[in-house]
Amino acid sequence: MVALGVFCPRAVAQSFGFSVMPSSSSVLVNNSLIYTINITNLTTLVLNDVWITNSFSAPFQYVTSTASQPINGVFTNSTGVQFDLGPISINSVVQVLLTVQPNMVGAFTNAVVVAVPGTGYATSTNAVIQVTNTVVFADLGVTMSGPNLPVITNDLMTYSVTVTNLGPTDAPGVALTNIFPNGVVAISPTNQTGTNSLVFDLGTLTNGGFTNLLFTVEPTNAGVLPFSASVGATGITDTNTANNSASTNILVANYLSGPLGITTNSSQTYNAQNGLMEQSVTVMNTGASTIASARVVVAGLTNQLVNAVGTNTGNPFVYFAAPVAAGQSVSLLLQYYTPTRSPFSFSNSQLSAFAVPPVVFSAPGPAAVSTNLNISRIVQLSNGNMLIEWPAVTNRTYTVVYSDNASFSNAMIAPPPIVALANRLQWIDYGPPATVSAPTNGVRFYRVYQNP
């Protein structure tokens, strides 16, 4: 048995990357509490014998522990738990999960020290949680929603998970578990790979409160892929467990058959109205049957494709969101941001067109947007395009909705959302890919929503 003490060597800058995360900010007395301890060797040497010392401020019961690498030993006594991790290689990360049960009501402090005995490598922190004997009642719930557009293998795909607390009290220590299937790489918010289950500490969710998380993933396999999420909190009594989990199946497809040709049909022109370089391309359906919608992918760009609605294997794309009949050709305007305001080298070999399932940019539901803004100006330009203008809040995003009738019975979104860089915004309806057709007849109605 190794005596539990706190190492106090001289601290060395940048010796460890170090974090300690309790599973909850509050826990019932004698209930389990999990500490996630992450350590990174930031030195230029292999650290041959790294120790973690956990010293607790109140009585506790040791339950269990695991580590991401084989360790030399775990040692406990009445005041703490100590780990002999053994060696940690340069830039290697070691994760330790320690489960204990606090046995006294009040503040419960874990003074955590990571050190290499006999050297100057050391760092420390305190993790404080509240231990209570009060039972908290709350109705936690979770819902999921998948993308509205077709998903093709290797697309970056975003889906949302909403966690709610329907009360009657605040819920501390809320944790969300998000599970995704094999063949899916998590991109954000964690940038984690190699695992199918991610746990997020949401902290305290107030009575009547909610939080919405957007997950971006890259599915590498086609098929119907199941995604699920569950919510819970240590130390609360959930009054309705039926809504603690949710799932959704997302269809991921390959590109559809249907030969499409694509070529540029204009030179690059700088548009002083929007500050973008613009170029028109023509998509041709050379097959014998109608395709539901078309996707145009642009490869090898050093300039941002501003009107892109997504990326596939890192390449941005736009949609023609309407059927293309056999033998039909359609034109789409590509908009680039180039700081020089000058044309740049571009070839037809950078363009690819694919048939995809039907694409419908349906108007947003009431929960997806906030304020319907008053449009201050609508002008039809000399080329037939429509310009609209509205007051904006800097760095907020806005969604334009359009229709061919005043009742908006067939309203559609004009993608992508627009980021406000000033207190007023102008947007030009130039036709595809933003809208399904050019507004040449001047009969088009618009609404603008400020997104949450």
C-alpha positions in Angstrom: 0.0 0.0 0.0 1.4 3.4 -1.0 0.8 6.2 1.4 -1.5 8.8 -0.1 0.2 12.2 -0.2 0.3 15.2 -2.4 3.4 15.7 -4.4 4.7 19.3 -4.3 7.5 19.4 -6.8 8.4 22.6 -8.7 5.8 23.1 -11.4 7.1 23.1 -15.0 5.2 25.1 -17.7 3.5 23.0 -20.3 4.4 19.6 -18.6 0.8 18.3 -18.8 -2.4 18.9 -20.7 -4.8 18.2 -17.8 -8.6 18.2 -17.2 -10.9 16.8 -14.5 -14.7 16.6 -15.3 -17.2 15.3 -12.6 -20.2 13.5 -14.1 -22.5 15.9 -12.2 -22.4 19.3 -10.4 -24.6 17.8 -7.7 -25.2 14.3 -6.4 -27.3 12.6 -3.7 -25.4 11.4 -0.7 -24.1 7.8 -1.1 -24.8 7.9 -4.9 -22.1 7.3 -7.5 -20.0 10.1 -9.0 -17.6 9.7 -11.9 -14.5 11.8 -12.5 -13.1 11.8 -16.0 -9.4 12.7 -15.8 -7.5 13.4 -19.1 -3.7 13.7 -19.1 -1.5 14.6 -22.1 2.3 14.5 -22.0 3.3 17.9 -23.4 7.0 17.5 -22.7 9.7 16.4 -25.2 10.4 13.3 -23.1 8.8 10.0 -22.2 7.5 10.4 -18.6 8.5 7.1 -17.0 6.3 7.1 -13.9 3.3 9.4 -13.8 1.0 9.4 -10.7 -2.5 10.8 -10.1 -3.4 11.7 -6.5 -7.1 12.3 -5.7 -7.6 13.7 -2.2 -11.2 14.1 -1.0 -12.4 16.7 1.5 -15.1 14.4 3.1 -15.7 10.7 3.6 -16.2 8.6 0.5 -16.5 5.0 -0.8 -14.3 3.9 -3.6 -16.3 2.0 -6.3 -14.3 1.3 -9.4 -11.8 2.8 -11.9 -10.6 2.2 -15.4 -7.8 3.6 -17.5 -7.2 3.8 -21.2 -3.8 2.1 -20.9 -2.4 -0.6 -18.5 -1.3 0.9 -15.2 0.9 -0.2 -12.4 -1.7 0.1 -9.6 -4.6 1.7 -7.8 -4.2 2.5 -4.1 -6.9 3.8 -1.7 -7.2 4.8 1.9 -9.7 6.9 3.9 -8.7 10.2 2.3 -8.2 9.5 -1.4 -7.4 7.3 -4.4 -4.0 7.2 -6.1 -3.0 5.8 -9.5 0.4 4.7 -10.7 0.0 5.2 -14.5 3.5 4.1 -15.4 5.1 5.7 -18.5 3.3 8.2 -20.8 4.8 8.7 -24.3 5.4 12.1 -25.8 2.0 13.7 -26.9 0.1 10.6 -25.7 -3.2 11.0 -23.9 -4.3 8.9 -21.0 -7.9 8.9 -19.7 -8.8 7.6 -16.2 -12.4 7.1 -15.0 -12.8 7.1 -11.2 -16.1 6.3 -9.6 -16.7 7.1 -5.9 -19.7 7.7 -3.6 -19.6 10.7 -1.3 -20.8 9.8 2.2 -21.5 13.3 3.6 -23.8 16.2 2.7 -22.1 19.4 1.6 -19.4 20.6 -0.6 -17.2 17.7 -1.8 -13.8 18.6 -3.1 -11.4 16.4 -5.0 -7.9 17.9 -5.0 -6.3 16.3 -8.0 -2.5 16.3 -8.5 -0.7 14.9 -11.5 3.1 14.5 -11.0 6.2 12.6 -11.8 8.0 12.0 -8.4 11.5 13.3 -8.2 11.1 15.7 -11.1 9.6 19.2 -11.6 6.7 17.9 -13.7 3.5 18.5 -11.8 0.1 20.2 -12.1 -3.1 20.3 -10.0 -6.7 21.4 -9.8 -9.7 21.2 -7.5 -13.1 19.7 -8.6 -16.0 20.8 -6.3 -19.5 19.3 -6.4 -22.4 19.6 -4.0 -23.7 16.5 -2.1 -27.3 16.7 -1.1 -29.9 14.6 0.6 -32.8 16.4 -1.2 -34.6 14.4 -3.9 -35.0 16.5 -7.1 -38.0 15.9 -9.3 -37.8 16.8 -13.0 -39.1 15.6 -16.3 -36.1 15.4 -18.7 -36.8 14.7 -22.4 -35.0 14.4 -25.6 -36.0 14.7 -29.3 -34.0 14.3 -32.5 -34.5 15.6 -36.1 -32.5 14.6 -39.1 -31.6 16.6 -42.2 -34.3 17.8 -44.6 -32.2 17.2 -47.7 -31.0 14.0 -49.3 -27.8 12.7 -47.8 -25.1 11.2 -50.1 -22.2 9.1 -48.8 -19.3 11.3 -47.6 -21.6 14.3 -47.2 -21.1 16.4 -44.1 -24.5 15.9 -42.5 -26.0 17.8 -39.6 -28.8 16.6 -37.3 -30.2 18.2 -34.1 -30.8 16.9 -30.6 -33.0 18.9 -28.3 -33.0 18.3 -24.5 -35.8 19.7 -22.4 -36.6 20.0 -18.7 -40.4 20.1 -18.2 -40.0 20.6 -14.4 -41.2 21.1 -11.8 -37.6 21.9 -10.6 -34.2 22.7 -12.0 -32.2 19.6 -12.9 -28.4 19.7 -12.1 -25.9 17.4 -13.7 -27.8 16.7 -16.9 -25.9 14.3 -19.3 -26.7 13.6 -22.9 -25.6 10.4 -24.6 -25.4 10.5 -28.4 -25.1 7.2 -30.3 -24.4 6.8 -34.0 -23.9 3.7 -36.1 -20.8 2.2 -37.7 -19.6 3.9 -40.9 -20.2 7.4 -39.4 -17.3 9.7 -38.4 -18.1 12.4 -35.8 -16.9 15.8 -36.9 -18.4 18.2 -34.4 -18.9 19.3 -31.7 -16.3 16.8 -30.4 -14.0 15.9 -33.3 -13.9 12.4 -31.8 -13.5 9.3 -33.9 -13.3 5.6 -33.1 -16.3 5.5 -30.8 -20.0 5.3 -31.4 -21.2 6.8 -28.1 -20.4 10.3 -27.0 -21.5 11.7 -23.6 -21.9 15.5 -23.1 -22.2 17.2 -19.7 -25.0 19.8 -20.1 -24.7 21.1 -16.5 -27.9 22.4 -14.9 -31.1 22.6 -17.0 -33.5 25.1 -15.5 -37.2 24.3 -15.0 -38.9 24.9 -18.4 -35.5 25.2 -20.1 -34.0 23.5 -23.1 -30.8 23.2 -25.1 -30.3 22.3 -28.7 -27.2 20.6 -30.0 -26.2 20.3 -33.6 -24.1 17.3 -34.5 -22.1 17.2 -37.8 -21.1 13.8 -39.0 -19.8 12.2 -42.2 -21.5 8.9 -43.2 -19.2 6.8 -45.3 -21.7 3.9 -45.9 -25.0 4.0 -47.8 -28.1 2.6 -46.2 -30.7 3.4 -43.5 -28.5 4.5 -40.5 -29.9 4.6 -37.0 -29.1 7.5 -34.7 -30.2 7.7 -31.0 -29.9 9.9 -28.0 -30.7 9.6 -24.3 -30.8 12.0 -21.4 -30.5 11.6 -17.6 -29.1 13.2 -14.5 -27.5 11.7 -11.4 -29.4 12.5 -8.2 -32.8 13.4 -9.7 -36.1 11.5 -9.9 -37.4 11.7 -13.4 -41.2 11.9 -13.3 -41.6 10.6 -16.9 -39.0 8.3 -18.3 -40.9 7.6 -21.5 -39.3 10.7 -23.2 -35.7 10.0 -21.9 -34.6 8.6 -25.3 -35.2 9.3 -29.0 -34.1 7.8 -32.2 -34.2 8.5 -35.9 -33.3 6.6 -39.1 -31.5 8.6 -41.8 -31.3 7.3 -45.3 -27.8 7.7 -46.9 -27.7 7.1 -50.6 -25.2 6.9 -53.4 -25.6 9.2 -56.4 -28.4 8.0 -58.7 -28.1 6.9 -62.2 -28.7 9.4 -64.9 -26.0 10.8 -67.2 -25.5 14.5 -66.7 -23.1 16.8 -68.5 -21.8 20.1 -67.2 -19.8 23.0 -68.6 -19.2 26.7 -67.9 -21.2 29.1 -70.1 -19.8 32.4 -69.1 -16.6 34.1 -68.0 -16.0 35.1 -64.4 -17.5 38.6 -63.7 -17.1 40.7 -60.5 -20.4 41.8 -59.1 -19.9 45.1 -57.2 -23.4 44.8 -55.7 -22.5 41.7 -53.6 -18.7 41.8 -53.8 -18.5 38.3 -55.3 -17.0 36.8 -58.5 -19.8 35.1 -60.5 -19.8 32.4 -63.2 -22.7 30.6 -64.9 -22.6 26.8 -65.6 -25.0 24.7 -67.7 -26.2 21.2 -66.6 -27.4 19.0 -69.4 -29.5 15.8 -68.9 -28.0 13.6 -71.7 -30.1 10.6 -70.5 -33.4 9.2 -71.7 -35.5 10.0 -68.6 -36.2 12.8 -66.2 -34.1 13.2 -63.1 -35.6 14.4 -59.8 -32.9 17.0 -58.9 -29.3 17.7 -59.7 -26.2 18.3 -57.6 -23.2 20.3 -58.9 -19.9 19.6 -57.1 -17.0 22.0 -57.5 -13.5 20.6 -56.8 -10.1 22.1 -56.3 -11.2 25.6 -55.2 -8.9 28.0 -53.5 -11.8 30.5 -53.3 -14.9 30.0 -51.2 -18.0 28.9 -53.0 -20.3 31.3 -51.2 -23.7 29.9 -52.3 -22.7 26.2 -51.5 -25.2 24.3 -49.4 -22.9 21.5 -48.3 -19.7 19.6 -48.9 -18.9 16.1 -50.0 -15.4 14.7 -49.4 -14.4 18.4 -48.8 -15.8 19.7 -52.1 -18.6 22.2 -52.0 -21.9 21.7 -53.9 -25.1 23.4 -55.0 -28.5 22.0 -56.0 -30.9 22.5 -58.9 -34.0 21.8 -56.8 -36.3 20.8 -59.6 -36.7 18.0 -62.2 -34.6 18.0 -65.3 -36.2 16.4 -68.3 -34.4 14.2 -70.8 -32.5 16.5 -73.2 -33.1 19.6 -71.0 -30.4 22.1 -70.0 -30.5 24.4 -67.0 -28.2 27.2 -65.9 -26.9 27.8 -62.4 -24.9 30.8 -61.1 -21.8 30.0 -59.0 -20.7 32.7 -56.6 -17.1 32.9 -55.3 -15.4 35.1 -52.8 -11.9 36.2 -54.0 -10.1 38.9 -52.1 -8.4 40.2 -55.3 -11.8 40.8 -57.1 -10.1 39.3 -60.2 -10.9 36.2 -62.2 -9.0 33.1 -61.2 -7.9 30.0 -63.0 -10.9 27.5 -63.4 -11.6 24.6 -65.7 -14.5 22.5 -66.6 -12.7 19.5 -65.2 -13.4 20.9 -61.7 -17.2 20.5 -62.3 -19.2 17.4 -61.7 -23.0 16.9 -62.0 -25.0 14.1 -60.4 -28.6 13.0 -60.2 -29.9 12.9 -56.7 -33.3 12.2 -55.0 -35.8 15.0 -55.0 -34.6 18.2 -53.2 -37.2 20.3 -51.6 -36.2 23.5 -49.7 -39.4 23.6 -47.7 -40.2 26.7 -45.8 -39.2 26.5 -42.1 -41.6 25.6 -39.3 -42.4 28.0 -36.5 -39.8 26.4 -34.2 -36.9 26.8 -36.8 -37.0 30.6 -37.0 -37.7 33.5 -34.8 -38.6 36.9 -36.1 -40.3 37.5 -39.4 -38.7 40.8 -40.5 -40.2 43.7 -42.4 -38.5 44.0 -45.8 -37.6 47.7 -46.3 -37.0 47.6 -50.0 -37.8 45.4 -53.0 -36.3 46.4 -56.4 -36.3 44.6 -59.8 -32.9 45.2 -61.4 -32.3 45.9 -65.0 -31.4 42.3 -65.7 -34.6 41.0 -64.2 -33.2 39.9 -60.8 -34.9 41.0 -57.6 -33.1 42.8 -54.8 -34.5 42.9 -51.3 -33.1 44.7 -48.3 -33.9 44.5 -44.6 -32.5 45.7 -41.2 -30.2 43.2 -39.6 -28.2 42.4 -36.4 -24.5 41.9 -37.0 -23.4 38.2 -37.0 -26.9 36.9 -36.9 -28.1 34.6 -39.7 -31.2 35.1 -41.9 -33.4 32.8 -44.1 -35.1 34.1 -47.2 -38.4 32.5 -48.1 -40.0 33.1 -51.5 -43.3 32.2 -53.2 -45.2 33.0 -56.4 -48.3 34.0 -54.4 -49.1 36.3 -51.6 -50.5 33.5 -49.4 -47.1 31.7 -49.5 -49.0 28.4 -50.1 -46.0 26.9 -52.0 -43.2 28.8 -50.1 -39.6 27.6 -50.4 -36.3 28.5 -48.8 -33.6 30.3 -50.8 -30.4 28.6 -49.5 -28.0 29.0 -47.9 -28.7 31.2 -44.8 -27.2 34.7 -44.9 -24.8 36.0 -42.2 -25.1 39.7 -41.4 -21.8 41.6 -41.5 -23.5 44.9 -40.9 -26.8 46.4 -39.6 -28.5 46.1 -43.0 -28.5 43.2 -45.5 -29.2 43.1 -49.2 -29.9 39.8 -51.1 -30.4 39.3 -54.8 -32.7 36.7 -56.3 -30.8 35.6 -59.4 -32.5 32.3 -59.9 -30.9 28.8 -59.7 -29.4 27.5 -57.5 -30.8 29.9 -54.8 -34.3 29.7 -56.3 -35.8 27.2 -58.7 -36.2 29.8 -61.5 -35.2 33.4 -62.3 -37.8 36.0 -61.2 -38.0 37.4 -64.8 -41.8 38.1 -64.6 -41.5 40.2 -61.5 -44.2 38.2 -59.7 -42.5 36.8 -56.6 -43.2 37.4 -52.9 -40.6 37.3 -50.1 -40.3 36.9 -46.4 -37.1 37.1 -44.3 -36.7 35.3 -41.0 -34.0 36.0 -38.3 -32.8 32.6 -37.2 -32.6 31.7 -33.5 
